[in-house]
């Protein structure tokens, strides 16, 4: 078992190592994006051929039923997508425009969707169906009029998922060049205003470098799971949960924290008895941590700020847990459900950023705009307040613009 302080220090060390190894990637991606900005389509096609071996292609989307998927797979996509839609609609319904009135006038805010967004869907050995659903559905529910799906994979399941999720176009293009094409425009596609979706270090770096030009979602890091558990938890279930999150990435981590030494020793023995699980333990992808008491468990959780937090200890009140990307309450609530089909979004903050940021949601695709309507009484009252401040700041024309209204 490790101490809580050593775990946090290890995480910080990993972040520093990642930062130090990032300089070459940043330089490479910066040069790539600069070439795309100045040479446009030709550069995008060149990089796509060089890195992925194909020319970018616009693919016209068909109905989900027209991709020849097995009926069970098609139904799973529809069922998962319907649950994600339901949760996104629930979020949207809570975001209502609002105003109030006082003696100076009427003041309020409204929500307006970002018009054009790009959803990056990684390729790889397996089709990332869930990414298509999780990125495109909330964008559609938010009201984004253009939703460009972009992926190096044209797997039928990805195309079916993108179609069901409401993509308005699909561009077969991957890597950092895909992010550049979305941000700067490609052929008849205008530049988008926002890019969401996970990717490798080159994709993530491209998003970061372009973040002053476009809005991006959370900065993606290795997957994280923290489990707070008592001795009554189903050990087979939580072992499967930890292994599931660890398989996302060689740097992914799953932590089990408990004040029950009996539980931790029993889980450790189970892990050591299975070679594929013991390797995760040895590589510190699975970490077992002994807490002194439930207060210690809560404190560690709030400091660690995990991407996924599984609360399987009835002694701990949810309200005490402040920092997490998504909270899974009770041992029934497998984090894998959240990855695919329970409804809430699986694009979540990692590497401790859950103490200050949120996961992807309908709100991510909306602008909050304030509105002010000042009446005759208000212009006199507000002038009397504002002129004094403008005078102190020595902003002459600010003062004058209010003074001429105070008559």
N, C-alpha and C positions, 0 to 999 in steps of 0.2 A: 504494500500500500504506500501511496505517496501523500505528502502533506499538501494542503490546499495552496499554500504559498509556492511550493515547488511547481505545481501544475500551472499556476498563473505565470510564473517565470518562464516555464518551458514554452508556453504559448507566445509570450512576448519575444523569446529568442527565435522561435520559428518565424514570427513576423519580420524580425530584423534580417534573418537569413533570406527570406523571400524578397525583401526590399533590396538587399545588397546584390542579389542575383538578377534583379530586374533591369539593370542599366542597359545591358546589351539588347534585350527585348524592346525596351523603350526607344532606343536609337534606331533599331530596324523598323519598327512600326511607324515612327515619326517620319522617316525617309519615305516609306511606302505611302503614307497619307499625303505627304507633300507632293509626291508625283501624281497621285490621283487628283488632287486639287488643281494642279496645273495642266495635266494632260487628259483628264477626264476618262471617257469610255475606253480609250486605247490602253491606258494604264491598268484599268480594272481587268480587262480581258487578258492583258499580259500576265498579271499576277495570278489570275485564276488558272491560266494554263500552266504557269510555272509551279505553283504550289499544289494545285488540285487536279491538274491534267484534263480540264475541260473548259469550254467556252461558256460563259454565263448564258442562261436561257430563261426566258419568260415562259411559265407553264400555265396554261389556262385551266382553272380549277373546275371540276365537275361536281355533281352531287356526291355526297359520301358513299352512297350505295353503288356508285359506278366504278369503284376501284377494285372490285373482285376480292374483297376481304372475306375471310371466313365470317359467317353470321355472328358467331360469338364475339369475335374481335370487334366487328362493326357495332354490335350492341353495347360492348364495354365502352367504346369511344363515346357513343351517344349518352350512355348512363353517366359516365364521368363528367362529360361536358355539360349535361343537364344540371348536375349538382353544383358544378363551378358557376354556371349561369345563375342558379338560384341564390347562391351566396353573394355573387356580384350584384344581382338585382336588389337583394336585401341591403347591401351597402349603399347603392345608388339612391334607394328610397329614403334613406336617412339623411341624405345630403340635399337639403332644401334651401332655396334662396330665401333670404329673410331681411326685413328692414324694421327700423324703429323710428319714431318721431319724437322730437323735443321742440322747444320754443325756437330753435334755430333752423329747423327744417327736417328733412328725412334722410336717414343714413342706413346703409346696409351693405350686403354683399350678395354675389351670385356666383354660381359655378358654370364654367364654360369649358367644353372639351378641347383638347389639343386636336388640331385638324388632321395632321398626317403623322402616323407613327410607323416605325419598323419593328418587327418582332423577329429576332434572330433565333433560329432553331438549329442547334448543333447537329453535325453528322456523326460519324463514328460507326462502330460495329452494329449498333442497334438503333432503331428509329425512336427518337425522343418525342413520342406522342404527347406526353403530358405537358411538355414545354409549349407546344403549339396551342393546347387548350388553355393553359394558365396565363399566357401572354396575350392572346388575341381576344379571348372572351371578355375580360374586364374592359379592354379598349373599346370593343363594340358596345358594351353596356354603358360605357361613359359617353358614347356618342361620337367618337373619333370617326371622321368621314372616310379617311383613307387608312387602310391597315395592310401594310406590305409584309407578307411573310417571306423570309429570306433564309435559305438553307442550302448547304452543299449536297443534301440528300433529297432525292425525289422518290423516296420509298412510298409505296401506295398508302401505307398507314399514316404517314406524315401528311400527305396530300389530303387524305380523307379527313384527318383531324383539323387541318387548316381550313378546309372547306366548311366543316361543321362549326368551327369556332368563328367564322365570319371574316376570313381574310378577303380583301378586295383584289389582291394580286399576289402571285407567288413567283419569286425570282430564285432560280437555282444558282446560288453563289455562296461561297463560304469564306471563312477566315477574316483577317483584318481588312482585306479588300472589300468584303461585303459591308462592313461598318462604314468604310470610306464612301462606297457607292450610295448607301442610304443617306449619309450626311451631306454629300456634295451633289447628289443627283446622278441618275444613270439613264441614258437614252431618253425616253419620253417621261420618265419618273422625276418629278420635282424632289428637291431635298426634303427629307422628313424633319420634323421638329423634335422627335423623341425616338430613342432606340432602347428596347428592352430585350431581355433574354440572356441566358448564360453562354459561356464559351470558354475556349482555352486561354492561355495567358496572352496570346496575341490579340484575340478578340477583346478581352477585358482591357488590355492596354489601349487599344484603339478607342474604346468607349471613353476611357479616362482622358485621353489626349483631346478628344473632341467634345468633352463635357462643357466647354464654354460656348460651343456652337449649337449643341443639341442637349436636350434633357436626357439623362440616363436613369436607369433604375439602380438598385443597390449594387455596391461593389462586391463581386462574387469572390468568395474564398472557399477553401475546403469545407465540406459538410461537417456539421457539429451536432452532437446529441448529448444532452445531460439528463440523466435519470435520477430523480430523488425518490428513494424507496425505503420501505420498512421491511421487516423480516417475513411478512406474509405475502410478498409479491410472487407471482408465478415466474420462477427462474428461467424456465425454458423460453417463455415469451420474451423476457427482457434480453436474454442472450441473443435471440433472433433479431430483436430490434437493434442491438449494438452492432451486430455483424452486418445488418442491412445498411446502416448508415456508413459503416467503415468501407463498404464495397464501392461507394461513390468515387473514391479517390485515394491514392496511396497516402495522402496527408490528412484524410478525414479522421476525425476522432470521436469516439463514443466514451462518455464518462458515466460511471455508476457511483453515486454518492449515498452513503447510508451510515447511520450510527450503529448498525448491527454488524459486529465483526463476524458473527455466525453466518449471516447472509453473504458477506463479501468472500469469506473463505470457501463457502460452498460453491459460489459462482466461479471463483478462481479454479477450484478443482475441476469443475465441468469444462471450463475453457482449456485447461491444460491437458485434458483427456482427449481432445479432438485436435489433431495436428493443424487443420486449417484455421481453427479458432485460436489455438495457442500462438500461432505466428502473429496474429493481430495483437495479442497480449504482449508478446516480446517486442514488437515494433511500436508499441505505445499507441496503436490505433484504438485499442480498448484499454481504459484506465479504471482501476478500482480505487476509490478514495474513502478512507474512514473518517467520519465526522464525529465530533465529541457529543453533539446533541442536535436537535432539530433547528435550533437557532444558528448553529454552525453551518448546517445544510443550507438554510435560507441565505445566510450571508455569502457563502461561496457562490451560490447560484446568481445572486445579484451582482457579484463582482465578475463572474465569468461571462455573463450575458450571452447565453448560448443561442444558436440559431433555432434549434428545436429543444423544448423542455418538456419532459414527460414527468408529471407529478403522480407518483404511485405511493403516496404516504398520506393517509387520511388525517394525520395529526397536523399537517401543514395547511394553513389557509391560503387560498389562491391570492388573496389581496396582499399577502406579504411578498409575493414574487413580482418584482418590478421590471426586470430587464430580460427580454427574450424575444425571438422572432415570432414563434407560435407556441402556444401552450397546449399540451395534450394531457387531459385530466383523467386519471384512472388507467389501470393496466389494459383495459379494453381498447384504449385509444392508441393503436399502433401508429407510429410516425409515418409508416409507409402509406397509411390511408391518406394522410395529408399530402404525401408526394404525388398521389394519383387522383383520388376521387372523393374525398370527404366534402370538399367545397371550398374552404379557405385556400388562399394562394400559397404555392410552395416556393415562390421567389422571395427569399428572406435574408435579412442582414446576417453576416458572419464575422468572425475574427473580433468579437467583442463590440462590434458597432451597434448591436441591439440595445445598448444603453442610451443611444441617441438617434436611432433611425428606425424606420418601419419597413415592412415587406411591401411587395407590389399589391395594389388594390385598385378599385375603380377610382379612388381619389388621386392615385398617381397620374392618371390621364386627364385630370381636370385642373383648370386654372381657377383660383379664387380671386374674383375681381370686386373691389369695393366701389360703391356708388354713393355720391353726395349731391343732395339737392338743397341748397341754402335759400331760405325765404328772406323777405325784406327785413324783418326784425333780426334774423340771424346774421345778415351781412354787417349790421351795425355792431352787434355784440361781439362777433368773431373778429372784426377789425380792431376793436378796442383791446382784445387779447393779443392778437397776432402782431400788431404794429409795435408793441413794446418789445417783443422778442426779436423781431426783425431789426429794430433799432439797435438792440444790444449786439446783434450779430453783424451789424454794419452792412446789411444787405438793403441798399437804398431802394431799388425797384420793387423788391418784395414789400417793403413798407408802403411804397407809393401805390402799388396795385390794390392794397387794402384801404389805404387812406381815401382814394377816390370813390370808394364804395361806402364810406362811412357817413357821407353827407345825407 
